């Protein structure tokens, strides 16, 4: 992806988020100088990988296959392992109309996916087999706002604004927007985007970036590149 494209997606996404009355935290708009001025106090932002996250999964066609995310809070894997501390994470996402987020699952993360507004959010769901691969035969049971929904393997669950689904570790899922762009919330256990995304196809989690202009704001993958390795 070109940096100019990423900058434009940021601006457009910020406007879309604000249109629903949601506001990103102050650090979303920090410059490099702001990070340096805050010094060690900003270390938690970087270590938790909070902030902007825009990906085309390395496929080069964001409008077709991509996702906008902003991580607003995230605990530590060490706390999750010992069962105490900040064991949760939260993201705000935008899924554009007919934009596809590829089939994947998580080993550790349980997550609620919430349609916060806009169009319909469609999710294609499968269970894992004994080897962790997609089970093409087993039915899928998922909690949805207090009710358990049952679908066949590969069934498509559609969430209207206000509806949500809980996806436990091992549930394969892909999703896309229908009718309009969708504002999506994610509330989960501690999030680890570096190691806990298992894709059905061999794709990347993060984009390759062509630096044709300066960043408007930093992506989570930019921190070390532009600010130096965190202490």
FENKALIN-V634938 format. One record per residue. N is the residue number from 1. PSI is psi in radians with two decimals (NA if undefined). BURIAL is # if it has 16 or more other C-alpha atoms within 10 Angstrom, else .. Layout:
n: [N N]
psi: [PSI PSI]
burial: [BURIAL BURIAL]
This chain:
n: [1 2 3 4 5 6 7 8 9 10 11 12 13 14 15 16 17 18 19 20 21 22 23 24 25 26 27 28 29 30 31 32 33 34 35 36 37 38 39 40 41 42 43 44 45 46 47 48 49 50 51 52 53 54 55 56 57 58 59 60 61 62 63 64 65 66 67 68 69 70 71 72 73 74 75 76 77 78 79 80 81 82 83 84 85 86 87 88 89 90 91 92 93 94 95 96 97 98 99 100 101 102 103 104 105 106 107 108 109 110 111 112 113 114 115 116 117 118 119 120 121 122 123 124 125 126 127 128 129 130 131 132 133 134 135 136 137 138 139 140 141 142 143 144 145 146 147 148 149 150 151 152 153 154 155 156 157 158 159 160 161 162 163 164 165 166 167 168 169 170 171 172 173 174 175 176 177 178 179 180 181 182 183 184 185 186 187 188 189 190 191 192 193 194 195 196 197 198 199 200 201 202 203 204 205 206 207 208 209 210 211 212 213 214 215 216 217 218 219 220 221 222 223 224 225 226 227 228 229 230 231]
psi: [2.50 2.53 -0.62 -0.64 -0.76 -0.76 -0.75 -0.68 -0.71 -0.87 -0.80 -0.68 -0.70 -0.74 -0.74 -0.77 -0.79 -0.50 -0.31 0.13 0.17 2.45 2.36 2.71 2.82 -0.65 -0.24 -0.49 0.21 2.59 3.08 -0.68 -0.64 -0.77 -0.75 -0.65 -0.65 -0.38 -2.34 -0.42 -0.40 0.03 -0.57 -0.57 -0.80 -0.77 -0.56 -0.07 0.84 2.57 -2.80 2.45 1.91 2.22 2.52 0.22 0.44 0.21 -0.21 0.23 1.36 -0.72 -0.56 -0.85 1.81 3.12 2.45 2.30 2.65 2.07 2.04 -0.45 2.64 2.33 -2.88 2.46 -0.58 -0.67 -0.68 -0.70 -0.63 -0.05 0.36 2.60 -2.72 1.78 0.26 2.91 2.81 2.42 2.69 2.37 2.80 2.15 2.01 2.78 2.07 0.19 2.28 2.24 2.05 2.76 2.26 2.98 3.05 2.56 -0.59 -0.65 2.19 2.46 2.51 2.20 2.13 2.22 1.86 -0.21 2.79 -2.24 -2.77 2.41 2.11 2.31 2.21 2.24 2.47 2.73 2.91 2.58 -3.01 -0.38 0.12 0.03 2.96 2.24 1.95 -0.05 -0.60 2.44 2.86 2.26 2.20 2.42 2.34 1.76 0.82 -0.16 2.40 2.20 2.43 2.26 2.74 2.89 2.25 0.15 2.67 2.07 2.26 2.19 2.13 2.87 2.31 -0.31 2.76 2.91 2.53 2.17 2.02 2.82 2.41 -0.24 2.02 2.43 2.46 2.69 2.83 2.86 2.64 2.44 -0.81 2.93 2.62 2.31 2.15 2.33 2.60 2.15 2.21 3.03 3.05 2.36 2.28 1.61 -0.18 -0.57 -0.21 0.48 1.96 1.96 2.59 -0.56 2.74 1.46 2.96 2.75 -0.49 2.72 2.75 2.25 2.26 2.05 1.35 -0.34 3.00 2.64 2.43 -0.88 2.79 2.44 2.85 -0.51 -0.05 -0.28 -0.92 -0.65 -0.76 -0.36 -0.10 2.77 2.28 2.55 NA]
burial: [# . # # . # # . . # . . # . . # # . . . . . . # . . . # . . . . . . # . . . . . . . . . # # . # # # # # # # # # # # # . . # . # # # # # # # # # # # # # # . . # . . . . . # # # # # # # # # # # # # # # # # # # # # . # # # # # # # # # # # # # # # # # # # # # . . . . # # # . . . . # # # . # . . . . . . # . # # . # # # # # # . # # # # # # # # # # # # # # # # . . # # # # # # # # # # # # . . . . # # # . . . . . # # # # . . . . . . . # # # # # # . # . . . . . . . .]
